[in-house]
């Protein structure tokens, strides 16, 4: 009879490097699955529904980026200090400059409800500059492996802080904050170099 450790090793060897299809996107699952493997440059965005303004207004992110260059940035939470003082205002204030670089839209994604995202965008003057999309169940955030557990602080799984350039659904540049929440590589001032 084999020991428990031998059985675990055998299962890990059998399941290592298998690909599983999730929402039209193949992702490789390794035996070291505890380590997050965020979406990579060259991969397509998954087809996931987000919400804009209210729960009745669904936006499929794959459809929203089809045929155009789009900047998407993710934040841990609407109305939180770093997000409200620096991250969102930076993209709002530099929206014209960013869009002048052949970027059709700028999209902000956060694991919040659509009413909160709408109110946060309104309070920051985002109308016509940055689309505010709510990832209510973190489905998109988890699909691109940019989630992390902030239950103790913000009550749920939230998004890491990141910025990505997407061209016709394919990620062309991705900057994820090394500590998940900092304000270095994903701010508008820094990310503009990727455009």
MARVO-908596 format. One record per residue (C-alpha): chain; residue in one letter; residue number from 1; x, y, z. Coordinates in Angstrom, 3 decimals. Each point is the difference from the previous one (the first is absolute). Layout:
<milums>
<milum ch="A" aa="a" i="NUM" X="X" Y="Y" Z="Z"/>
...
</milums>
This chain:
<milums>
<milum ch="A" aa="x" i="1" X="0.000" Y="0.000" Z="0.000"/>
<milum ch="A" aa="x" i="2" X="1.398" Y="3.408" Z="-0.942"/>
<milum ch="A" aa="x" i="3" X="0.425" Y="2.727" Z="2.560"/>
<milum ch="A" aa="x" i="4" X="-2.037" Y="3.209" Z="-0.019"/>
<milum ch="A" aa="x" i="5" X="3.004" Y="2.021" Z="-1.205"/>
<milum ch="A" aa="x" i="6" X="0.519" Y="-2.435" Z="-2.901"/>
<milum ch="A" aa="x" i="7" X="-3.678" Y="0.291" Z="-0.958"/>
<milum ch="A" aa="x" i="8" X="0.150" Y="3.810" Z="0.077"/>
<milum ch="A" aa="x" i="9" X="3.162" Y="-0.037" Z="-2.135"/>
<milum ch="A" aa="x" i="10" X="-1.671" Y="-2.277" Z="-2.512"/>
<milum ch="A" aa="x" i="11" X="-3.113" Y="2.211" Z="-0.274"/>
<milum ch="A" aa="x" i="12" X="2.207" Y="3.075" Z="-0.398"/>
<milum ch="A" aa="x" i="13" X="2.000" Y="-1.728" Z="-2.746"/>
<milum ch="A" aa="x" i="14" X="-3.172" Y="-1.029" Z="-1.831"/>
<milum ch="A" aa="x" i="15" X="-1.675" Y="3.422" Z="0.192"/>
<milum ch="A" aa="x" i="16" X="3.118" Y="2.090" Z="-0.601"/>
<milum ch="A" aa="x" i="17" X="-0.127" Y="2.115" Z="-3.166"/>
<milum ch="A" aa="x" i="18" X="-3.540" Y="-0.912" Z="-1.063"/>
<milum ch="A" aa="x" i="19" X="-1.943" Y="2.755" Z="-1.742"/>
<milum ch="A" aa="x" i="20" X="-3.538" Y="0.807" Z="1.041"/>
<milum ch="A" aa="x" i="21" X="-2.351" Y="2.113" Z="-2.097"/>
<milum ch="A" aa="x" i="22" X="-1.631" Y="2.898" Z="1.850"/>
<milum ch="A" aa="x" i="23" X="-2.289" Y="2.424" Z="-1.854"/>
<milum ch="A" aa="x" i="24" X="1.656" Y="-0.660" Z="-3.351"/>
<milum ch="A" aa="x" i="25" X="3.528" Y="0.441" Z="1.361"/>
<milum ch="A" aa="x" i="26" X="2.387" Y="-2.886" Z="0.577"/>
<milum ch="A" aa="x" i="27" X="2.037" Y="0.361" Z="3.181"/>
<milum ch="A" aa="x" i="28" X="2.676" Y="-2.429" Z="1.114"/>
<milum ch="A" aa="x" i="29" X="-0.410" Y="-1.300" Z="3.535"/>
<milum ch="A" aa="x" i="30" X="3.272" Y="-1.116" Z="1.580"/>
<milum ch="A" aa="x" i="31" X="0.524" Y="-2.081" Z="3.110"/>
<milum ch="A" aa="x" i="32" X="1.151" Y="3.269" Z="1.615"/>
<milum ch="A" aa="x" i="33" X="-3.473" Y="1.515" Z="-0.498"/>
<milum ch="A" aa="x" i="34" X="0.220" Y="1.930" Z="3.282"/>
<milum ch="A" aa="x" i="35" X="2.099" Y="2.592" Z="-1.851"/>
<milum ch="A" aa="x" i="36" X="-2.121" Y="2.452" Z="-2.007"/>
<milum ch="A" aa="x" i="37" X="0.912" Y="0.159" Z="-3.663"/>
<milum ch="A" aa="x" i="38" X="-1.500" Y="3.241" Z="-1.329"/>
<milum ch="A" aa="x" i="39" X="-1.067" Y="0.375" Z="-3.602"/>
<milum ch="A" aa="x" i="40" X="3.043" Y="0.576" Z="-2.183"/>
<milum ch="A" aa="x" i="41" X="0.909" Y="2.206" Z="-2.921"/>
<milum ch="A" aa="x" i="42" X="-1.220" Y="-1.757" Z="-3.138"/>
<milum ch="A" aa="x" i="43" X="-3.042" Y="-1.628" Z="1.636"/>
<milum ch="A" aa="x" i="44" X="-3.592" Y="0.914" Z="-0.811"/>
<milum ch="A" aa="x" i="45" X="-2.336" Y="1.462" Z="2.592"/>
<milum ch="A" aa="x" i="46" X="-2.684" Y="-2.432" Z="1.179"/>
<milum ch="A" aa="x" i="47" X="-3.648" Y="0.529" Z="-0.872"/>
<milum ch="A" aa="x" i="48" X="-1.462" Y="1.166" Z="3.335"/>
<milum ch="A" aa="x" i="49" X="-2.928" Y="2.286" Z="0.759"/>
<milum ch="A" aa="x" i="50" X="0.530" Y="3.119" Z="2.096"/>
<milum ch="A" aa="x" i="51" X="-2.532" Y="2.695" Z="0.880"/>
<milum ch="A" aa="x" i="52" X="-0.150" Y="3.709" Z="-0.796"/>
<milum ch="A" aa="x" i="53" X="-2.192" Y="2.350" Z="2.012"/>
<milum ch="A" aa="x" i="54" X="-2.565" Y="-2.558" Z="1.160"/>
<milum ch="A" aa="x" i="55" X="-0.513" Y="-3.774" Z="0.180"/>
<milum ch="A" aa="x" i="56" X="-2.102" Y="0.013" Z="-3.182"/>
<milum ch="A" aa="x" i="57" X="2.785" Y="1.425" Z="-2.172"/>
<milum ch="A" aa="x" i="58" X="2.324" Y="-2.925" Z="-0.749"/>
<milum ch="A" aa="x" i="59" X="3.239" Y="0.562" Z="-1.889"/>
<milum ch="A" aa="x" i="60" X="1.879" Y="-2.981" Z="-1.389"/>
<milum ch="A" aa="x" i="61" X="3.651" Y="1.017" Z="0.341"/>
<milum ch="A" aa="x" i="62" X="1.135" Y="-2.060" Z="-3.017"/>
<milum ch="A" aa="x" i="63" X="-2.602" Y="1.737" Z="-2.172"/>
<milum ch="A" aa="x" i="64" X="0.832" Y="3.423" Z="1.463"/>
<milum ch="A" aa="x" i="65" X="3.642" Y="-0.246" Z="-1.117"/>
<milum ch="A" aa="x" i="66" X="-0.596" Y="-1.686" Z="-3.371"/>
<milum ch="A" aa="x" i="67" X="1.593" Y="1.840" Z="-2.919"/>
<milum ch="A" aa="x" i="68" X="1.573" Y="2.820" Z="2.012"/>
<milum ch="A" aa="x" i="69" X="2.863" Y="0.984" Z="2.288"/>
<milum ch="A" aa="x" i="70" X="-1.129" Y="0.354" Z="3.607"/>
<milum ch="A" aa="x" i="71" X="1.702" Y="0.726" Z="3.310"/>
<milum ch="A" aa="x" i="72" X="-1.469" Y="-1.944" Z="2.920"/>
<milum ch="A" aa="x" i="73" X="1.082" Y="0.698" Z="3.538"/>
<milum ch="A" aa="x" i="74" X="-1.087" Y="-1.866" Z="3.109"/>
<milum ch="A" aa="x" i="75" X="-0.229" Y="1.315" Z="3.532"/>
<milum ch="A" aa="x" i="76" X="-0.619" Y="-1.635" Z="3.404"/>
<milum ch="A" aa="x" i="77" X="-3.056" Y="2.105" Z="0.772"/>
<milum ch="A" aa="x" i="78" X="-2.049" Y="3.054" Z="-0.893"/>
<milum ch="A" aa="x" i="79" X="0.309" Y="2.919" Z="2.402"/>
<milum ch="A" aa="x" i="80" X="3.108" Y="-1.475" Z="1.655"/>
<milum ch="A" aa="x" i="81" X="2.826" Y="2.512" Z="0.609"/>
<milum ch="A" aa="x" i="82" X="2.617" Y="-0.980" Z="-2.623"/>
<milum ch="A" aa="x" i="83" X="-2.655" Y="-0.713" Z="-2.608"/>
<milum ch="A" aa="x" i="84" X="-1.832" Y="3.290" Z="0.609"/>
<milum ch="A" aa="x" i="85" X="2.959" Y="2.328" Z="0.530"/>
<milum ch="A" aa="x" i="86" X="2.372" Y="-1.298" Z="-2.673"/>
<milum ch="A" aa="x" i="87" X="-1.000" Y="-2.899" Z="-2.234"/>
<milum ch="A" aa="x" i="88" X="-3.377" Y="0.998" Z="-1.464"/>
<milum ch="A" aa="x" i="89" X="0.715" Y="3.771" Z="-0.017"/>
<milum ch="A" aa="x" i="90" X="3.236" Y="-0.637" Z="-1.904"/>
<milum ch="A" aa="x" i="91" X="-1.816" Y="-1.781" Z="-2.818"/>
<milum ch="A" aa="x" i="92" X="-2.769" Y="2.618" Z="-0.024"/>
<milum ch="A" aa="x" i="93" X="2.459" Y="2.900" Z="-0.225"/>
<milum ch="A" aa="x" i="94" X="2.105" Y="-1.686" Z="-2.709"/>
<milum ch="A" aa="x" i="95" X="-2.913" Y="-1.479" Z="-1.966"/>
<milum ch="A" aa="x" i="96" X="0.377" Y="2.329" Z="-2.989"/>
<milum ch="A" aa="x" i="97" X="3.747" Y="-0.632" Z="-0.191"/>
<milum ch="A" aa="x" i="98" X="-0.501" Y="-3.783" Z="0.238"/>
<milum ch="A" aa="x" i="99" X="-2.783" Y="-0.033" Z="-2.596"/>
<milum ch="A" aa="x" i="100" X="2.184" Y="2.079" Z="-2.350"/>
<milum ch="A" aa="x" i="101" X="2.321" Y="-3.043" Z="-0.118"/>
<milum ch="A" aa="x" i="102" X="-2.570" Y="-2.003" Z="-1.981"/>
<milum ch="A" aa="x" i="103" X="-1.786" Y="-1.281" Z="3.117"/>
<milum ch="A" aa="x" i="104" X="-3.770" Y="-0.211" Z="-0.544"/>
<milum ch="A" aa="x" i="105" X="-1.003" Y="-0.411" Z="3.653"/>
<milum ch="A" aa="x" i="106" X="1.279" Y="-0.053" Z="3.545"/>
<milum ch="A" aa="x" i="107" X="-1.778" Y="-2.461" Z="2.301"/>
<milum ch="A" aa="x" i="108" X="0.197" Y="-0.181" Z="3.780"/>
<milum ch="A" aa="x" i="109" X="-0.905" Y="-3.375" Z="1.559"/>
<milum ch="A" aa="x" i="110" X="-0.626" Y="-0.610" Z="3.692"/>
<milum ch="A" aa="x" i="111" X="-1.703" Y="-2.682" Z="2.065"/>
<milum ch="A" aa="x" i="112" X="-2.880" Y="2.222" Z="1.084"/>
<milum ch="A" aa="x" i="113" X="-3.649" Y="0.371" Z="-0.907"/>
<milum ch="A" aa="x" i="114" X="-0.933" Y="2.098" Z="-3.076"/>
<milum ch="A" aa="x" i="115" X="-1.700" Y="2.721" Z="2.059"/>
<milum ch="A" aa="x" i="116" X="3.164" Y="0.575" Z="2.036"/>
<milum ch="A" aa="x" i="117" X="2.139" Y="0.030" Z="-3.145"/>
<milum ch="A" aa="x" i="118" X="-2.354" Y="2.488" Z="-1.641"/>
<milum ch="A" aa="x" i="119" X="0.000" Y="2.315" Z="3.016"/>
<milum ch="A" aa="x" i="120" X="3.797" Y="-0.242" Z="0.305"/>
<milum ch="A" aa="x" i="121" X="0.457" Y="0.869" Z="-3.665"/>
<milum ch="A" aa="x" i="122" X="-2.391" Y="2.932" Z="0.309"/>
<milum ch="A" aa="x" i="123" X="1.797" Y="1.350" Z="3.067"/>
<milum ch="A" aa="x" i="124" X="3.285" Y="-0.091" Z="-1.949"/>
<milum ch="A" aa="x" i="125" X="-1.279" Y="1.502" Z="-3.256"/>
<milum ch="A" aa="x" i="126" X="0.522" Y="-3.243" Z="-1.951"/>
<milum ch="A" aa="x" i="127" X="-3.011" Y="0.432" Z="-2.322"/>
<milum ch="A" aa="x" i="128" X="1.153" Y="-0.115" Z="-3.628"/>
<milum ch="A" aa="x" i="129" X="3.572" Y="-0.726" Z="1.093"/>
<milum ch="A" aa="x" i="130" X="0.091" Y="-3.305" Z="1.899"/>
<milum ch="A" aa="x" i="131" X="-2.634" Y="-2.751" Z="-0.109"/>
<milum ch="A" aa="x" i="132" X="-0.756" Y="-1.329" Z="3.486"/>
<milum ch="A" aa="x" i="133" X="-0.694" Y="-3.745" Z="-0.107"/>
<milum ch="A" aa="x" i="134" X="-1.034" Y="-2.013" Z="3.043"/>
<milum ch="A" aa="x" i="135" X="1.292" Y="-3.541" Z="0.369"/>
<milum ch="A" aa="x" i="136" X="-2.671" Y="-0.886" Z="2.566"/>
<milum ch="A" aa="x" i="137" X="1.044" Y="-3.601" Z="0.667"/>
<milum ch="A" aa="x" i="138" X="3.689" Y="0.405" Z="-0.951"/>
<milum ch="A" aa="x" i="139" X="-0.643" Y="-2.287" Z="-3.006"/>
<milum ch="A" aa="x" i="140" X="2.210" Y="1.999" Z="-2.368"/>
<milum ch="A" aa="x" i="141" X="2.635" Y="0.668" Z="2.655"/>
<milum ch="A" aa="x" i="142" X="0.240" Y="-3.719" Z="0.773"/>
<milum ch="A" aa="x" i="143" X="-0.025" Y="-0.981" Z="-3.700"/>
<milum ch="A" aa="x" i="144" X="3.136" Y="2.083" Z="-0.588"/>
<milum ch="A" aa="x" i="145" X="1.537" Y="-1.162" Z="3.320"/>
<milum ch="A" aa="x" i="146" X="0.326" Y="3.512" Z="1.396"/>
<milum ch="A" aa="x" i="147" X="-2.041" Y="-0.604" Z="3.148"/>
<milum ch="A" aa="x" i="148" X="1.144" Y="-0.067" Z="3.591"/>
<milum ch="A" aa="x" i="149" X="-1.730" Y="-0.453" Z="3.324"/>
<milum ch="A" aa="x" i="150" X="-0.769" Y="3.247" Z="1.809"/>
<milum ch="A" aa="x" i="151" X="-2.806" Y="-1.464" Z="2.089"/>
<milum ch="A" aa="x" i="152" X="1.528" Y="1.226" Z="3.267"/>
<milum ch="A" aa="x" i="153" X="0.295" Y="3.580" Z="-1.306"/>
<milum ch="A" aa="x" i="154" X="-2.640" Y="0.536" Z="-2.717"/>
<milum ch="A" aa="x" i="155" X="-2.319" Y="-2.956" Z="0.633"/>
<milum ch="A" aa="x" i="156" X="0.672" Y="-2.118" Z="-3.100"/>
<milum ch="A" aa="x" i="157" X="2.354" Y="-1.080" Z="-2.736"/>
<milum ch="A" aa="x" i="158" X="1.137" Y="3.091" Z="-1.875"/>
<milum ch="A" aa="x" i="159" X="2.072" Y="0.936" Z="-3.011"/>
<milum ch="A" aa="x" i="160" X="3.718" Y="0.532" Z="0.062"/>
<milum ch="A" aa="x" i="161" X="0.996" Y="3.424" Z="-1.255"/>
<milum ch="A" aa="x" i="162" X="1.026" Y="-0.261" Z="-3.665"/>
<milum ch="A" aa="x" i="163" X="-0.158" Y="1.617" Z="-3.422"/>
<milum ch="A" aa="x" i="164" X="-0.113" Y="-1.720" Z="-3.371"/>
<milum ch="A" aa="x" i="165" X="-0.046" Y="1.012" Z="-3.636"/>
<milum ch="A" aa="x" i="166" X="-2.301" Y="-2.201" Z="-2.085"/>
<milum ch="A" aa="x" i="167" X="-0.074" Y="0.032" Z="-3.800"/>
<milum ch="A" aa="x" i="168" X="-2.959" Y="-1.784" Z="-1.617"/>
<milum ch="A" aa="x" i="169" X="-0.397" Y="-2.187" Z="3.089"/>
<milum ch="A" aa="x" i="170" X="3.692" Y="-0.929" Z="0.342"/>
<milum ch="A" aa="x" i="171" X="2.104" Y="1.255" Z="2.907"/>
<milum ch="A" aa="x" i="172" X="2.913" Y="2.043" Z="-1.364"/>
<milum ch="A" aa="x" i="173" X="1.365" Y="1.389" Z="3.290"/>
<milum ch="A" aa="x" i="174" X="-0.676" Y="-0.834" Z="3.647"/>
<milum ch="A" aa="x" i="175" X="1.299" Y="1.662" Z="3.156"/>
<milum ch="A" aa="x" i="176" X="-0.996" Y="-1.504" Z="3.367"/>
<milum ch="A" aa="x" i="177" X="1.061" Y="1.730" Z="3.205"/>
<milum ch="A" aa="x" i="178" X="2.647" Y="-2.164" Z="1.719"/>
<milum ch="A" aa="x" i="179" X="-1.782" Y="0.249" Z="3.361"/>
<milum ch="A" aa="x" i="180" X="-3.479" Y="-0.182" Z="-1.655"/>
<milum ch="A" aa="x" i="181" X="-1.150" Y="3.388" Z="1.309"/>
<milum ch="A" aa="x" i="182" X="2.843" Y="2.508" Z="-0.513"/>
<milum ch="A" aa="x" i="183" X="0.017" Y="2.920" Z="-2.397"/>
<milum ch="A" aa="x" i="184" X="3.089" Y="-0.370" Z="-2.158"/>
<milum ch="A" aa="x" i="185" X="-0.224" Y="-1.844" Z="-3.339"/>
<milum ch="A" aa="x" i="186" X="-3.788" Y="0.099" Z="-0.540"/>
<milum ch="A" aa="x" i="187" X="-0.662" Y="3.738" Z="0.338"/>
<milum ch="A" aa="x" i="188" X="-0.880" Y="2.057" Z="-3.055"/>
<milum ch="A" aa="x" i="189" X="3.233" Y="1.986" Z="0.337"/>
<milum ch="A" aa="x" i="190" X="2.079" Y="-3.185" Z="-0.214"/>
<milum ch="A" aa="x" i="191" X="-2.132" Y="-2.210" Z="-2.249"/>
<milum ch="A" aa="x" i="192" X="-0.165" Y="2.572" Z="-2.799"/>
<milum ch="A" aa="x" i="193" X="3.492" Y="-1.169" Z="-1.078"/>
<milum ch="A" aa="x" i="194" X="-1.572" Y="-3.294" Z="-1.175"/>
<milum ch="A" aa="x" i="195" X="-2.179" Y="1.778" Z="-2.533"/>
</milums>
